[in-house]
């Protein structure tokens, strides 16, 4: 299955994207201030 999809590197990239996306989604769902604290949109320096 992995070989037919193009080899090991695309497989690793997909696994990383799935885990990273899931981690980000869970943080966003359970902590509504996660985006504001991480990206600093509401800070004075960002204006």
HTML snippet that shows the backbone in 3Dmol.js (N, CA, C, O; Angstrom):
<script src="https://3Dmol.org/build/3Dmol-min.js"></script>
<div id="view" style="width:600px;height:400px;position:relative"></div>
<script>
const pdb = `
ATOM      1  N   UNK A   1       0.833  -1.198   0.000  1.00  0.00           N
ATOM      2  CA  UNK A   1       0.000   0.000   0.000  1.00  0.00           C
ATOM      3  C   UNK A   1       0.875   1.258   0.000  1.00  0.00           C
ATOM      4  O   UNK A   1       0.606   2.203  -0.742  1.00  0.00           O
ATOM      5  N   UNK A   2       1.901   1.268   0.816  1.00  0.00           N
ATOM      6  CA  UNK A   2       2.773   2.444   0.869  1.00  0.00           C
ATOM      7  C   UNK A   2       3.538   2.603  -0.440  1.00  0.00           C
ATOM      8  O   UNK A   2       3.713   3.718  -0.932  1.00  0.00           O
ATOM      9  N   UNK A   3       3.996   1.475  -1.008  1.00  0.00           N
ATOM     10  CA  UNK A   3       4.769   1.541  -2.248  1.00  0.00           C
ATOM     11  C   UNK A   3       3.923   2.077  -3.399  1.00  0.00           C
ATOM     12  O   UNK A   3       4.427   2.824  -4.237  1.00  0.00           O
ATOM     13  N   UNK A   4       2.647   1.708  -3.449  1.00  0.00           N
ATOM     14  CA  UNK A   4       1.787   2.164  -4.543  1.00  0.00           C
ATOM     15  C   UNK A   4       1.446   3.647  -4.414  1.00  0.00           C
ATOM     16  O   UNK A   4       1.036   4.275  -5.389  1.00  0.00           O
ATOM     17  N   UNK A   5       1.612   4.209  -3.216  1.00  0.00           N
ATOM     18  CA  UNK A   5       1.285   5.617  -3.002  1.00  0.00           C
ATOM     19  C   UNK A   5       2.470   6.527  -3.296  1.00  0.00           C
ATOM     20  O   UNK A   5       2.341   7.748  -3.205  1.00  0.00           O
ATOM     21  N   UNK A   6       3.621   5.962  -3.646  1.00  0.00           N
ATOM     22  CA  UNK A   6       4.747   6.800  -4.034  1.00  0.00           C
ATOM     23  C   UNK A   6       5.981   6.627  -3.178  1.00  0.00           C
ATOM     24  O   UNK A   6       6.979   7.309  -3.410  1.00  0.00           O
ATOM     25  N   UNK A   7       5.950   5.738  -2.194  1.00  0.00           N
ATOM     26  CA  UNK A   7       7.137   5.514  -1.379  1.00  0.00           C
ATOM     27  C   UNK A   7       6.933   5.934   0.060  1.00  0.00           C
ATOM     28  O   UNK A   7       5.806   6.153   0.506  1.00  0.00           O
ATOM     29  N   UNK A   8       8.031   6.044   0.778  1.00  0.00           N
ATOM     30  CA  UNK A   8       7.971   6.275   2.218  1.00  0.00           C
ATOM     31  C   UNK A   8       7.814   7.752   2.557  1.00  0.00           C
ATOM     32  O   UNK A   8       7.138   8.088   3.529  1.00  0.00           O
ATOM     33  N   UNK A   9       8.425   8.642   1.775  1.00  0.00           N
ATOM     34  CA  UNK A   9       8.411  10.067   2.133  1.00  0.00           C
ATOM     35  C   UNK A   9       6.998  10.658   2.082  1.00  0.00           C
ATOM     36  O   UNK A   9       6.615  11.347   3.027  1.00  0.00           O
ATOM     37  N   UNK A  10       6.203  10.427   1.030  1.00  0.00           N
ATOM     38  CA  UNK A  10       4.821  10.933   1.056  1.00  0.00           C
ATOM     39  C   UNK A  10       4.001  10.344   2.195  1.00  0.00           C
ATOM     40  O   UNK A  10       3.138  11.015   2.760  1.00  0.00           O
ATOM     41  N   UNK A  11       4.276   9.078   2.531  1.00  0.00           N
ATOM     42  CA  UNK A  11       3.568   8.440   3.646  1.00  0.00           C
ATOM     43  C   UNK A  11       3.879   9.147   4.954  1.00  0.00           C
ATOM     44  O   UNK A  11       2.976   9.409   5.748  1.00  0.00           O
ATOM     45  N   UNK A  12       5.155   9.458   5.186  1.00  0.00           N
ATOM     46  CA  UNK A  12       5.550  10.158   6.413  1.00  0.00           C
ATOM     47  C   UNK A  12       4.927  11.556   6.442  1.00  0.00           C
ATOM     48  O   UNK A  12       4.481  12.018   7.492  1.00  0.00           O
ATOM     49  N   UNK A  13       4.898  12.220   5.295  1.00  0.00           N
ATOM     50  CA  UNK A  13       4.298  13.559   5.234  1.00  0.00           C
ATOM     51  C   UNK A  13       2.809  13.515   5.581  1.00  0.00           C
ATOM     52  O   UNK A  13       2.311  14.371   6.312  1.00  0.00           O
ATOM     53  N   UNK A  14       2.106  12.516   5.055  1.00  0.00           N
ATOM     54  CA  UNK A  14       0.683  12.407   5.360  1.00  0.00           C
ATOM     55  C   UNK A  14       0.457  12.120   6.833  1.00  0.00           C
ATOM     56  O   UNK A  14      -0.434  12.703   7.449  1.00  0.00           O
ATOM     57  N   UNK A  15       1.259  11.222   7.405  1.00  0.00           N
ATOM     58  CA  UNK A  15       1.113  10.907   8.831  1.00  0.00           C
ATOM     59  C   UNK A  15       1.366  12.151   9.669  1.00  0.00           C
ATOM     60  O   UNK A  15       0.628  12.418  10.617  1.00  0.00           O
ATOM     61  N   UNK A  16       2.407  12.921   9.329  1.00  0.00           N
ATOM     62  CA  UNK A  16       2.711  14.137  10.076  1.00  0.00           C
ATOM     63  C   UNK A  16       1.564  15.139   9.969  1.00  0.00           C
ATOM     64  O   UNK A  16       1.169  15.744  10.965  1.00  0.00           O
ATOM     65  N   UNK A  17       1.031  15.314   8.757  1.00  0.00           N
ATOM     66  CA  UNK A  17      -0.068  16.263   8.583  1.00  0.00           C
ATOM     67  C   UNK A  17      -1.306  15.840   9.360  1.00  0.00           C
ATOM     68  O   UNK A  17      -1.996  16.679   9.940  1.00  0.00           O
ATOM     69  N   UNK A  18      -1.591  14.533   9.375  1.00  0.00           N
ATOM     70  CA  UNK A  18      -2.766  14.046  10.094  1.00  0.00           C
ATOM     71  C   UNK A  18      -2.608  14.283  11.597  1.00  0.00           C
ATOM     72  O   UNK A  18      -3.531  14.766  12.253  1.00  0.00           O
ATOM     73  N   UNK A  19      -1.435  13.941  12.139  1.00  0.00           N
ATOM     74  CA  UNK A  19      -1.232  14.136  13.577  1.00  0.00           C
ATOM     75  C   UNK A  19      -1.220  15.615  13.940  1.00  0.00           C
ATOM     76  O   UNK A  19      -1.811  16.006  14.946  1.00  0.00           O
ATOM     77  N   UNK A  20      -0.554  16.444  13.133  1.00  0.00           N
ATOM     78  CA  UNK A  20      -0.485  17.868  13.430  1.00  0.00           C
ATOM     79  C   UNK A  20      -1.867  18.512  13.334  1.00  0.00           C
ATOM     80  O   UNK A  20      -2.236  19.329  14.177  1.00  0.00           O
ATOM     81  N   UNK A  21      -2.629  18.139  12.303  1.00  0.00           N
ATOM     82  CA  UNK A  21      -3.974  18.679  12.146  1.00  0.00           C
ATOM     83  C   UNK A  21      -4.897  18.267  13.280  1.00  0.00           C
ATOM     84  O   UNK A  21      -5.689  19.070  13.773  1.00  0.00           O
ATOM     85  N   UNK A  22      -4.790  17.010  13.691  1.00  0.00           N
ATOM     86  CA  UNK A  22      -5.604  16.534  14.808  1.00  0.00           C
ATOM     87  C   UNK A  22      -5.245  17.230  16.108  1.00  0.00           C
ATOM     88  O   UNK A  22      -6.127  17.592  16.887  1.00  0.00           O
ATOM     89  N   UNK A  23      -3.954  17.419  16.344  1.00  0.00           N
ATOM     90  CA  UNK A  23      -3.503  18.108  17.559  1.00  0.00           C
ATOM     91  C   UNK A  23      -4.001  19.547  17.579  1.00  0.00           C
ATOM     92  O   UNK A  23      -4.487  20.026  18.604  1.00  0.00           O
ATOM     93  N   UNK A  24      -3.881  20.236  16.447  1.00  0.00           N
ATOM     94  CA  UNK A  24      -4.321  21.626  16.367  1.00  0.00           C
ATOM     95  C   UNK A  24      -5.832  21.727  16.551  1.00  0.00           C
ATOM     96  O   UNK A  24      -6.319  22.626  17.238  1.00  0.00           O
ATOM     97  N   UNK A  25      -6.577  20.798  15.933  1.00  0.00           N
ATOM     98  CA  UNK A  25      -8.036  20.829  16.041  1.00  0.00           C
ATOM     99  C   UNK A  25      -8.483  20.582  17.475  1.00  0.00           C
ATOM    100  O   UNK A  25      -9.387  21.259  17.965  1.00  0.00           O
ATOM    101  N   UNK A  26      -7.862  19.624  18.151  1.00  0.00           N
ATOM    102  CA  UNK A  26      -8.241  19.352  19.539  1.00  0.00           C
ATOM    103  C   UNK A  26      -7.937  20.550  20.427  1.00  0.00           C
ATOM    104  O   UNK A  26      -8.747  20.895  21.288  1.00  0.00           O
ATOM    105  N   UNK A  27      -6.792  21.189  20.238  1.00  0.00           N
ATOM    106  CA  UNK A  27      -6.472  22.371  21.028  1.00  0.00           C
ATOM    107  C   UNK A  27      -7.481  23.477  20.772  1.00  0.00           C
ATOM    108  O   UNK A  27      -7.895  24.164  21.705  1.00  0.00           O
ATOM    109  N   UNK A  28      -7.880  23.656  19.523  1.00  0.00           N
ATOM    110  CA  UNK A  28      -8.815  24.728  19.193  1.00  0.00           C
ATOM    111  C   UNK A  28     -10.196  24.450  19.769  1.00  0.00           C
ATOM    112  O   UNK A  28     -10.883  25.374  20.206  1.00  0.00           O
ATOM    113  N   UNK A  29     -10.614  23.169  19.775  1.00  0.00           N
ATOM    114  CA  UNK A  29     -11.941  22.818  20.279  1.00  0.00           C
ATOM    115  C   UNK A  29     -11.998  22.974  21.793  1.00  0.00           C
ATOM    116  O   UNK A  29     -12.963  23.521  22.328  1.00  0.00           O
ATOM    117  N   UNK A  30     -10.963  22.493  22.488  1.00  0.00           N
ATOM    118  CA  UNK A  30     -11.018  22.484  23.949  1.00  0.00           C
ATOM    119  C   UNK A  30     -10.542  23.787  24.571  1.00  0.00           C
ATOM    120  O   UNK A  30     -10.848  24.058  25.732  1.00  0.00           O
ATOM    121  N   UNK A  31      -9.802  24.598  23.826  1.00  0.00           N
ATOM    122  CA  UNK A  31      -9.295  25.850  24.374  1.00  0.00           C
ATOM    123  C   UNK A  31      -9.552  26.953  23.353  1.00  0.00           C
ATOM    124  O   UNK A  31      -8.804  27.097  22.386  1.00  0.00           O
ATOM    125  N   UNK A  32     -10.607  27.728  23.569  1.00  0.00           N
ATOM    126  CA  UNK A  32     -11.008  28.735  22.590  1.00  0.00           C
ATOM    127  C   UNK A  32     -10.000  29.879  22.507  1.00  0.00           C
ATOM    128  O   UNK A  32      -9.950  30.581  21.497  1.00  0.00           O
ATOM    129  N   UNK A  33      -9.198  30.076  23.551  1.00  0.00           N
ATOM    130  CA  UNK A  33      -8.200  31.142  23.526  1.00  0.00           C
ATOM    131  C   UNK A  33      -6.873  30.677  22.936  1.00  0.00           C
ATOM    132  O   UNK A  33      -5.912  31.444  22.888  1.00  0.00           O
ATOM    133  N   UNK A  34      -6.817  29.417  22.485  1.00  0.00           N
ATOM    134  CA  UNK A  34      -5.558  28.859  21.971  1.00  0.00           C
ATOM    135  C   UNK A  34      -5.047  29.658  20.770  1.00  0.00           C
ATOM    136  O   UNK A  34      -3.860  29.972  20.696  1.00  0.00           O
ATOM    137  N   UNK A  35      -5.930  29.983  19.843  1.00  0.00           N
ATOM    138  CA  UNK A  35      -5.507  30.696  18.639  1.00  0.00           C
ATOM    139  C   UNK A  35      -5.009  32.094  18.996  1.00  0.00           C
ATOM    140  O   UNK A  35      -3.981  32.535  18.482  1.00  0.00           O
ATOM    141  N   UNK A  36      -5.721  32.785  19.863  1.00  0.00           N
ATOM    142  CA  UNK A  36      -5.320  34.136  20.228  1.00  0.00           C
ATOM    143  C   UNK A  36      -3.993  34.128  20.980  1.00  0.00           C
ATOM    144  O   UNK A  36      -3.138  34.981  20.737  1.00  0.00           O
ATOM    145  N   UNK A  37      -3.815  33.171  21.891  1.00  0.00           N
ATOM    146  CA  UNK A  37      -2.580  33.120  22.663  1.00  0.00           C
ATOM    147  C   UNK A  37      -1.394  32.705  21.803  1.00  0.00           C
ATOM    148  O   UNK A  37      -0.282  33.191  22.009  1.00  0.00           O
ATOM    149  N   UNK A  38      -1.616  31.815  20.845  1.00  0.00           N
ATOM    150  CA  UNK A  38      -0.507  31.304  20.044  1.00  0.00           C
ATOM    151  C   UNK A  38      -0.076  32.299  18.973  1.00  0.00           C
ATOM    152  O   UNK A  38       1.119  32.467  18.730  1.00  0.00           O
ATOM    153  N   UNK A  39      -1.035  32.956  18.332  1.00  0.00           N
ATOM    154  CA  UNK A  39      -0.699  33.812  17.205  1.00  0.00           C
ATOM    155  C   UNK A  39      -0.616  35.283  17.601  1.00  0.00           C
ATOM    156  O   UNK A  39      -0.065  36.094  16.857  1.00  0.00           O
ATOM    157  N   UNK A  40      -1.158  35.633  18.763  1.00  0.00           N
ATOM    158  CA  UNK A  40      -1.020  36.989  19.265  1.00  0.00           C
ATOM    159  C   UNK A  40      -1.774  38.029  18.459  1.00  0.00           C
ATOM    160  O   UNK A  40      -1.296  39.153  18.306  1.00  0.00           O
ATOM    161  N   UNK A  41      -2.955  37.673  17.936  1.00  0.00           N
ATOM    162  CA  UNK A  41      -3.710  38.641  17.152  1.00  0.00           C
ATOM    163  C   UNK A  41      -4.220  39.796  18.017  1.00  0.00           C
ATOM    164  O   UNK A  41      -4.403  40.911  17.528  1.00  0.00           O
ATOM    165  N   UNK A  42      -4.445  39.525  19.295  1.00  0.00           N
ATOM    166  CA  UNK A  42      -5.019  40.562  20.151  1.00  0.00           C
ATOM    167  C   UNK A  42      -3.943  41.325  20.928  1.00  0.00           C
ATOM    168  O   UNK A  42      -4.265  42.058  21.862  1.00  0.00           O
ATOM    169  N   UNK A  43      -2.669  41.163  20.556  1.00  0.00           N
ATOM    170  CA  UNK A  43      -1.622  41.884  21.265  1.00  0.00           C
ATOM    171  C   UNK A  43      -1.381  43.252  20.624  1.00  0.00           C
ATOM    172  O   UNK A  43      -1.741  43.474  19.468  1.00  0.00           O
ATOM    173  N   UNK A  44      -0.785  44.147  21.365  1.00  0.00           N
ATOM    174  CA  UNK A  44      -0.553  45.505  20.868  1.00  0.00           C
ATOM    175  C   UNK A  44       0.480  45.496  19.742  1.00  0.00           C
ATOM    176  O   UNK A  44       0.368  46.267  18.789  1.00  0.00           O
ATOM    177  N   UNK A  45       1.492  44.618  19.850  1.00  0.00           N
ATOM    178  CA  UNK A  45       2.553  44.590  18.850  1.00  0.00           C
ATOM    179  C   UNK A  45       2.033  44.177  17.472  1.00  0.00           C
ATOM    180  O   UNK A  45       2.618  44.547  16.454  1.00  0.00           O
ATOM    181  N   UNK A  46       0.943  43.416  17.434  1.00  0.00           N
ATOM    182  CA  UNK A  46       0.442  42.909  16.158  1.00  0.00           C
ATOM    183  C   UNK A  46      -0.298  43.984  15.370  1.00  0.00           C
ATOM    184  O   UNK A  46      -0.521  43.826  14.169  1.00  0.00           O
ATOM    185  N   UNK A  47      -0.682  45.074  16.032  1.00  0.00           N
ATOM    186  CA  UNK A  47      -1.459  46.123  15.361  1.00  0.00           C
ATOM    187  C   UNK A  47      -0.534  46.983  14.515  1.00  0.00           C
ATOM    188  O   UNK A  47      -0.989  47.925  13.866  1.00  0.00           O
TER     189      UNK A  47
END
`;
const viewer = $3Dmol.createViewer("view");
viewer.addModel(pdb, "pdb");
viewer.setStyle({}, {cartoon: {color: "spectrum"}});
viewer.zoomTo();
viewer.render();
</script>
